Structures are given as C-alpha cells and as structure tokens.
Amino acid sequence: MAEDSMAFLEWMGQQGGEDFLRALTERVLEQLMDFEVSNRIQARRHERTDDRQTYRNGYRERSLHTRLDTLELKVPKLRQGTYFPTFLEPRRLTEQALVTVIQEAWIGGLSTRKVDDLVQALGMTGTSKSQVSALCRDIDERVDSFLSRPLGGEWPYLWLDATYLKVRKGGWVVSVAAIIACGVNQDGRREILGLGLGESEAQVFWVEFLRSLRQRGLSGVQLVISDAHEGLKAAIDQVFSASWQRCRVHFLRNLLACVPKTSQSLVGTLVRQVFVQPNAESAQKAWRQVADQLRPRFPKAADLMDQVEADVLAHLDFPAAHRVKIHSTNTLERLNKEVKRRANVVGIFPNEASIRRLIRAVLMEQNEEWQLQHRYLPQHTMTETVAESADLAPLPA
C-alpha cells in the first residue's frame, strides 16, 4: 500500500496545466476501481494467495461525463464474473432509464433511425438497428406472461378480429393474419385475451387458437363477435357452445357492395331502420320487409339478407344494455388501427417473432389503458348473462 501511495504522489508531481484536475480525478477513480477489484477477487495485482477468486482480464474503455469534462476510464474486466464500479451505479440507473425510453419510442412507432436521433439528443452515442432490437427483447418476458396468463371466471362475450401484416419468409414477402381476441368478464370489464399468427384464417387455425384460449381457462362464452369467416363459425361450434354475431358494420359494407352507388344511400337507410327496433321480434319482421322491398331491384342484396338474418340479429337475444357494444367488432377497430399505424413504420417485418413483439406490446399497453377506464358493460347487467352461462357446457373439442 505504501508503494502505491508513493507512486501516486510521484505521478501527481509530474502533472500540471489545465488538465490537472481531470487527470487527477481519472487516476483517483482508477485507483478506487483497482481497490474494489482487489477486494472482489481477494488478491492484489500479481499477488498469489489461496483465497484468490479469479484473475484480472484487461480493461474496457468507459466514458464518464462530469463537470470536469469527459473522463476516459479503464474499467477492469475479470476472467470469471463481472465487475461494475460502485461510483457508476447512478450512471447505470440513467442507462436503464434510457433503455426504457428507447423501448417506449420503438413501440410507439418510431423508426430505428428516429430512435437513433432520439438517443443522440439525449447526449448518448447512436444506437444501431440490432441494438434497438436487442433492447426491445427485454419486453418479451413481460408481454409473454401477460398473453399466457390464466383466464379465470366467466367471459360471456368474445370479440375476434384479424389484421394482415407483411413478413419475409424464405426470401419471399408474404402476408400473415394476426388474430386478436378480447373479451368482457363477469364484472363487465374488457380485457385483451390473446394473439394468434397464421398464414390463413382456415378452420384448423381458428380451432387451434380457440382451444389455446380455452386451455388457459376461458369459459362461459355465450356470444362470439367477428367478421364473416366460415372457418371461424365451424371452429366456434367445435370448441365452444356459443352463438355467433356477424359484425353489423362489416355486413352493411358487404350489402352495399351488392347495389349501385346511386342506390347505396337509400338501401343503407332502409337497413338501419331494422337496427333501431326495440326487440328481436320487431327487428326480424322489419328485416323481412326490407329484404322483400329490395328483392325486385336488388335480388343479390335480398339473397344476402336471407342468408345472414340470424347471424346479424344474434345480439338481440342478449340484454338491451349490452346490444350497442356487442353488435359489431368496433371494440377492436381502434386497436387494429393502432397496430397498423405502428406496423406501417416497420413496413415489412423480418420474421414473425418481430411481429409478435410489437403487437403484443401494443396489446399489453392497450389492456392497461382499459383497466383504468370505466367498466365496458354495467356490472349489474352482467349477473343475468353470467347466470345463463352456468347452464351451458362447451362441446367436446
């Protein structure tokens, strides 16, 4: 120790000029790191003891910004284990905060180039695409646990919707369907339940996805709301004993596509008169009247109404207080737009894992926002619905 002190005093005598304080601080900190490493490995430099834990293994450069200018430090490395200076712990917290900023910015839809500009604006060095991706992998553990959590209680209403994204596969750019599921529980609260990725929306894919939800505890489903998918309808019958509500908004678009543009306003007005009926009986009667009225001029539209009557009006079998929320997939429309907005920044995803990372993070963010809002459906109106589901049992899968 005395020899180190003498060497240090001799070194001080050789310093001078404007950089004296900066050089002195660098030397003091390096001495401090050397003492910490010696205590860590139970041996000083070149010392041979039975208590030695490991050996030094060179240095790594580290910049430390201070009021004395930027200090260039040489942080010792170890052959086994790691060492981080105690006086840099506050800096470590700053870096963790920066990592959080990068993650949130990337999830928020910023491109990697914009993230790099943001990092530099914060006074740090630039961040590459690979570094941003590596930082964002830390999100995976949180979102994976969220989307694989057990689903306890009753879930009378289940919404399903798909959005398509581009991904590279085997040298080709293909579209994959991202299926998002959300539900309302027995307390009237809305939650994101799951995410599925598939190359198509065939029955096999739907069955697998719905089974995964049921295996996690999804039960008591009475009504599934989605756009028209034949594979989905078959999967619902196979996995759940539940009715199917064809999205009213999507149906109206399909119907208006069957008539000339000049008549779309008139047809839309006629059909909307059905939707304002107070009960199922009056709505069915009005439906038949509108279909018959359209038949002479627009037989294709009338045929469509004949085919889908029960599916479009299925929500009328449920409490009146719920109908405005369960007649369409509007509860997922805003969420899908948000997914698309952020996915458009990426353009073509390099693989499906990157799609899952981004969409899952968006879903978790949205779910947290939903939990801070009022109940999606009044709690007192859910009692009757949940009581009815107690008598229903899922069909064998």
C-alpha positions in Angstrom: 0.0 0.0 0.0 2.9 2.4 0.8 4.5 1.7 -2.6 1.2 2.5 -4.3 0.9 5.8 -2.4 4.5 6.8 -3.2 3.9 6.0 -6.9 0.7 8.1 -6.8 2.4 11.1 -5.2 5.2 10.9 -7.8 2.7 10.8 -10.6 0.9 13.9 -9.1 4.2 15.8 -9.1 4.5 15.2 -12.9 1.1 16.7 -13.7 0.2 20.3 -14.3 -1.6 22.7 -16.5 -5.3 23.0 -17.2 -6.0 19.2 -17.3 -4.6 18.6 -13.8 -7.9 18.2 -12.1 -9.4 16.0 -14.8 -6.3 13.8 -14.9 -6.2 13.6 -11.1 -9.8 12.5 -11.0 -9.3 9.9 -13.6 -6.3 8.5 -11.6 -8.2 8.5 -8.3 -11.1 6.7 -9.8 -8.8 4.1 -11.4 -7.2 3.6 -8.1 -10.6 3.1 -6.5 -11.6 0.6 -9.1 -8.3 -1.3 -8.5 -9.0 -1.5 -4.8 -12.6 -2.7 -5.4 -11.4 -5.4 -7.8 -8.7 -6.5 -5.3 -11.4 -6.9 -2.6 -13.7 -8.6 -5.1 -11.1 -11.3 -6.1 -9.4 -11.5 -2.7 -6.0 -10.7 -4.2 -4.0 -7.6 -5.3 -2.3 -7.4 -8.7 0.3 -10.2 -9.2 -0.4 -11.4 -5.6 -0.6 -15.2 -5.1 -3.0 -16.2 -2.3 -5.1 -19.3 -1.5 -8.2 -17.0 -1.3 -8.0 -15.7 -4.9 -11.3 -16.0 -6.6 -10.3 -15.2 -10.2 -7.9 -13.1 -12.3 -8.0 -9.7 -14.0 -8.5 -9.8 -17.7 -7.7 -6.5 -19.2 -9.8 -3.4 -19.4 -12.8 -1.9 -21.2 -13.0 1.8 -22.1 -15.7 3.8 -20.4 -16.6 7.5 -20.7 -17.9 9.4 -17.7 -19.4 12.8 -18.2 -18.6 15.2 -15.3 -18.3 18.9 -14.7 -14.6 18.5 -15.2 -15.2 17.4 -18.8 -15.5 13.8 -20.0 -13.3 11.4 -18.2 -11.9 8.4 -20.0 -11.8 5.4 -17.6 -10.3 2.0 -17.9 -12.7 -0.4 -16.1 -11.1 -3.7 -15.1 -12.5 -6.9 -16.6 -12.5 -10.3 -14.9 -12.0 -13.8 -16.4 -14.9 -15.1 -14.4 -17.9 -13.0 -13.3 -18.3 -9.2 -13.8 -17.3 -6.0 -12.2 -19.1 -2.7 -12.2 -17.7 0.3 -10.3 -19.8 1.4 -7.3 -19.4 5.1 -8.2 -21.1 4.4 -11.6 -24.2 2.9 -10.1 -26.2 6.1 -10.6 -25.0 6.2 -14.2 -26.3 2.6 -14.5 -29.8 3.8 -13.4 -29.6 6.6 -16.1 -28.8 4.0 -18.7 -31.7 1.8 -17.6 -33.9 4.9 -18.0 -32.5 5.4 -21.4 -33.2 1.8 -22.4 -36.8 2.4 -21.3 -37.0 5.5 -23.5 -35.7 3.5 -26.5 -38.2 0.7 -25.9 -41.2 3.0 -25.5 -40.2 5.0 -28.6 -39.8 1.9 -30.7 -43.2 0.5 -29.5 -44.7 4.0 -30.1 -43.9 3.7 -33.8 -40.6 5.5 -34.2 -38.3 4.0 -36.8 -34.8 2.9 -35.8 -33.4 5.9 -37.5 -35.6 8.2 -35.4 -34.7 6.2 -32.3 -31.1 6.8 -33.1 -31.7 10.6 -33.4 -33.5 10.5 -30.0 -30.7 8.7 -28.3 -28.2 11.3 -29.6 -30.4 14.1 -28.5 -30.3 12.6 -25.0 -26.5 13.0 -25.1 -25.6 9.4 -25.8 -24.0 7.7 -28.8 -26.1 6.4 -31.6 -28.0 3.1 -31.5 -28.0 0.7 -34.3 -31.0 -1.4 -35.5 -29.6 -4.5 -33.9 -29.0 -2.7 -30.6 -32.6 -1.4 -30.6 -33.9 -4.9 -31.4 -31.8 -6.3 -28.6 -33.0 -3.8 -26.1 -36.6 -4.5 -27.1 -36.3 -8.2 -26.5 -36.4 -7.3 -22.8 -40.1 -6.5 -23.4 -40.8 -10.1 -24.4 -40.9 -11.6 -20.8 -43.5 -9.1 -19.7 -45.8 -9.5 -22.6 -45.4 -13.2 -22.9 -46.5 -13.7 -19.3 -49.4 -11.3 -19.9 -50.7 -13.1 -23.0 -50.3 -16.6 -21.4 -51.9 -15.7 -18.1 -54.7 -17.9 -16.8 -58.2 -16.7 -17.7 -60.4 -17.2 -14.6 -64.1 -16.5 -14.2 -66.8 -16.2 -16.9 -66.3 -14.4 -20.2 -69.8 -14.1 -21.8 -68.7 -12.0 -24.8 -65.7 -12.7 -27.0 -64.5 -10.5 -29.9 -62.2 -11.7 -32.6 -60.7 -9.7 -35.5 -57.8 -10.1 -37.9 -55.4 -7.7 -39.5 -52.8 -8.6 -42.1 -49.1 -7.8 -42.0 -46.2 -8.3 -44.3 -43.3 -10.6 -43.3 -40.3 -12.1 -45.0 -40.3 -15.9 -45.3 -37.8 -17.9 -47.3 -36.8 -15.0 -49.4 -40.4 -14.0 -50.2 -42.7 -11.4 -48.7 -45.9 -12.9 -47.6 -49.0 -11.8 -45.6 -49.8 -13.3 -42.2 -53.1 -12.9 -40.3 -52.7 -11.5 -36.8 -55.8 -12.6 -34.8 -56.6 -10.5 -31.7 -59.1 -11.7 -29.1 -60.7 -9.7 -26.4 -63.5 -10.4 -24.0 -65.7 -8.9 -21.3 -65.7 -10.8 -18.0 -68.4 -11.2 -15.4 -67.6 -7.8 -13.8 -68.2 -6.0 -17.1 -64.5 -5.3 -17.7 -62.9 -5.6 -21.1 -59.5 -7.3 -21.5 -57.2 -8.5 -24.2 -57.1 -12.3 -24.1 -54.8 -13.5 -26.8 -52.9 -13.1 -30.1 -52.6 -15.7 -32.8 -50.5 -15.6 -36.1 -51.3 -17.7 -39.1 -50.8 -17.8 -42.8 -54.6 -18.1 -43.4 -57.9 -18.0 -41.5 -58.8 -21.6 -42.2 -60.8 -23.6 -39.7 -57.7 -25.5 -38.5 -56.1 -22.3 -37.4 -59.2 -21.0 -35.7 -59.7 -24.3 -33.8 -56.1 -24.3 -32.6 -56.4 -20.6 -31.5 -59.7 -21.1 -29.7 -58.5 -24.2 -28.0 -55.5 -22.3 -26.6 -57.8 -19.8 -25.1 -60.0 -22.5 -23.5 -56.9 -24.3 -22.2 -56.0 -21.1 -20.4 -59.4 -21.1 -18.6 -61.7 -19.2 -21.0 -65.2 -20.3 -20.2 -68.8 -19.2 -20.1 -68.6 -17.8 -23.7 -72.1 -17.1 -25.0 -71.5 -14.9 -28.0 -68.6 -14.6 -30.3 -68.5 -11.3 -32.4 -66.4 -11.2 -35.6 -66.5 -10.6 -39.3 -67.8 -13.3 -41.6 -65.4 -16.3 -41.6 -66.7 -19.7 -42.4 -63.7 -21.4 -40.8 -64.4 -19.4 -37.6 -68.0 -20.4 -37.4 -67.1 -24.0 -37.7 -64.4 -23.6 -35.0 -66.9 -22.0 -32.6 -69.2 -24.9 -32.9 -66.3 -27.3 -32.4 -64.7 -25.6 -29.4 -67.5 -23.5 -27.7 -71.2 -23.8 -27.3 -71.8 -20.2 -28.2 -73.8 -18.1 -30.7 -72.1 -16.1 -33.4 -72.7 -12.4 -34.1 -71.7 -11.3 -37.6 -70.3 -7.8 -37.3 -73.1 -5.4 -38.3 -70.8 -2.8 -39.7 -69.0 -5.3 -42.0 -72.3 -6.8 -43.1 -73.6 -3.4 -44.1 -70.5 -2.8 -46.2 -70.9 -6.2 -47.9 -74.6 -5.5 -48.6 -74.0 -2.0 -50.1 -71.4 -3.6 -52.4 -74.3 -5.5 -53.9 -76.1 -2.4 -55.1 -75.1 0.5 -57.4 -73.5 3.5 -55.8 -76.5 5.7 -56.6 -78.8 3.5 -54.5 -76.4 2.8 -51.6 -77.7 5.7 -49.5 -81.3 4.5 -49.9 -80.5 0.9 -49.1 -78.4 1.9 -46.1 -81.2 4.0 -44.7 -83.7 1.1 -45.0 -81.5 -1.5 -43.3 -80.6 0.9 -40.5 -84.3 1.1 -39.6 -84.1 -2.6 -38.7 -81.3 -1.9 -36.2 -83.3 0.6 -34.2 -86.1 -1.9 -33.4 -86.6 -2.4 -29.7 -86.7 -6.2 -29.6 -85.8 -9.3 -31.7 -89.4 -9.9 -32.9 -89.9 -6.5 -34.4 -86.4 -6.5 -35.8 -87.0 -9.8 -37.6 -90.3 -8.5 -39.0 -88.6 -5.3 -40.3 -85.7 -7.4 -41.7 -88.1 -9.4 -43.8 -89.9 -6.3 -45.0 -86.7 -4.7 -46.2 -85.5 -7.8 -47.9 -88.8 -8.2 -49.8 -88.6 -4.5 -50.7 -85.1 -4.8 -52.2 -85.8 -8.1 -54.0 -87.3 -6.8 -57.3 -84.5 -4.3 -57.9 -81.6 -5.8 -56.0 -82.0 -9.6 -55.8 -78.4 -10.2 -54.8 -78.7 -7.9 -51.8 -82.0 -9.6 -50.8 -80.5 -13.0 -51.1 -77.6 -11.9 -48.8 -80.2 -10.7 -46.2 -82.0 -14.0 -46.4 -78.8 -15.9 -45.7 -77.4 -13.8 -42.8 -80.5 -12.7 -40.8 -80.0 -14.9 -37.8 -76.2 -14.1 -37.6 -76.6 -10.3 -37.9 -79.5 -10.2 -35.4 -78.0 -12.6 -32.9 -77.2 -9.8 -30.4 -80.9 -9.1 -29.9 -81.1 -12.3 -27.7 -79.0 -10.5 -25.1 -79.7 -7.7 -22.6 -80.7 -4.4 -24.2 -78.0 -2.6 -22.2 -75.3 -4.7 -24.0 -76.5 -4.6 -27.6 -74.9 -1.3 -28.6 -71.5 -2.8 -27.7 -71.9 -6.4 -28.9 -73.4 -6.0 -32.4 -70.0 -5.3 -34.1 -66.3 -5.6 -33.8 -65.9 -1.8 -33.1 -64.3 -2.6 -29.8 -61.3 -3.9 -31.7 -61.3 -1.4 -34.6 -59.3 1.3 -32.8 -56.9 -1.3 -31.6 -56.4 -2.7 -35.1 -55.7 0.8 -36.4 -53.1 1.4 -33.7 -51.4 -1.9 -34.6 -51.4 -0.9 -38.2 -50.1 2.6 -37.5 -47.1 1.2 -35.7 -46.6 -1.7 -38.1 -46.5 0.7 -41.0 -43.4 2.2 -39.6 -41.6 -1.1 -39.9 -43.2 -1.9 -43.3 -42.0 -5.5 -43.9 -41.2 -7.4 -40.7 -38.0 -9.6 -40.9 -39.7 -12.5 -39.1 -42.8 -13.5 -37.2 -41.0 -13.0 -33.8 -40.7 -9.3 -34.5 -44.4 -9.1 -35.3 -45.3 -10.8 -32.1 -43.0 -8.5 -30.1 -44.6 -5.3 -31.5 -48.2 -6.4 -31.4 -48.0 -8.0 -28.0 -46.5 -4.8 -26.6 -49.3 -2.7 -28.2 -51.9 -5.1 -26.7 -50.4 -5.0 -23.3 -50.3 -1.2 -23.4 -54.0 -1.1 -24.5 -55.1 -3.6 -21.8 -53.5 -1.4 -19.1 -55.4 1.6 -20.5 -58.7 -0.3 -20.4 -58.2 -1.2 -16.8 -58.1 2.5 -15.9 -61.3 3.2 -17.7 -64.9 2.6 -16.5 -66.4 -0.9 -17.0 -67.2 -1.6 -20.6 -70.6 -3.0 -19.6 -72.5 -2.3 -16.4 -71.7 -4.8 -13.7 -75.3 -5.2 -12.5 -76.5 -6.2 -16.0 -73.9 -9.0 -16.3 -75.5 -11.0 -13.5 -78.3 -12.4 -15.6 -76.0 -13.2 -18.5 -73.4 -15.0 -16.4 -76.2 -17.0 -14.6 -77.4 -18.2 -18.0 -73.9 -19.3 -19.0 -73.7 -21.5 -15.9 -76.1 -23.9 -17.6 -74.0 -24.1 -20.7 -71.1 -26.5 -21.2 -68.6 -26.4 -24.1 -68.9 -29.1 -26.7 -66.0 -31.7 -26.8 -63.1 -30.4 -28.9 
